[in-house]
Amino acid sequence: MAFNYHRELQAWVIPLLLTAFFAYLMCHSLLSVFEVTADALLLCFAVDMEMNEGSAEKPCLVDQELLVKPTENGK
């Protein structure tokens, strides 16, 4: 709005830089949340694999598809 009232501030660089800065802040915040979530999930998986051995007395709590080791052809 300040650019509409002050006609001498018709520079296009300032709004562009402000928009780029705020877009960077939003993307950085979103990716930081995603990173923390992925780290927490991997840590929970590692703790579950360490504490539970997969037997009937101490079953693993993770999905059974995650426990399957990949074969040579990737399936």
N, C-alpha and C positions, 0 to 999 in steps of 0.2 A: 504494500500500500504506500510505503514511503516513496517508491519510485514513481507512482502516479501523481503525487502532489508536487514533487520536485522534478521539474522537467530537465534540469541540468544534470540529473543523475541517470542518464539514459545509457549507461554502460551495461553491456550484456555480460561482462566478465564477472561482476560481483554476484548477481543472482545464480550464475552457473556454478561458481565456486561454493557458494552457500548450499546449494542443492547437492553438489557432489560431497561436501563435508557431512551433511546430515544423512545422506544415503550410505556413506561409509560407516558412520556411527550405527545406523540401524542394522546393516549387514554384519558388522563386527559383533554386535550384541546377539543377533540371532545365531551366528555361528559359534559363539562362545557357549550359549545354552546347549546347542547341539553337541558340542565337544564334551561338555560336562556330563550330559546324558549318556553318550556313548561310552565314556570312561567308567561311569557308574555301572552300566550294564556289563561291561567286560570284567570289571572287578567282582561283581556278584557271580558271574559265571566261573571265574577262577576260584573264588572262595567255595562255591558249591562243589566244584570238582575236587578241591583239596579236602574238604570235610566229609563228603559223602562218597562212598566207594562204588555205589551202584548195586549193592546186594539187597536182599529182601529186608534186612534189618535197617540199613542206611541207604535208601534209594536216592538217586540224584534227582533234584527238583527241576532241572532244566528239561527242555523239550527233547524228546528222543532223537529227533532229526539232527540236533546239534552234536549228539554223541557219536553219530555214525562217521567213521573215518572215510575220507574221500579215496576213491580208487584211482588207478593210473590214468583212466580215460576221463576223469573229472566228474563222474556221476556218482 
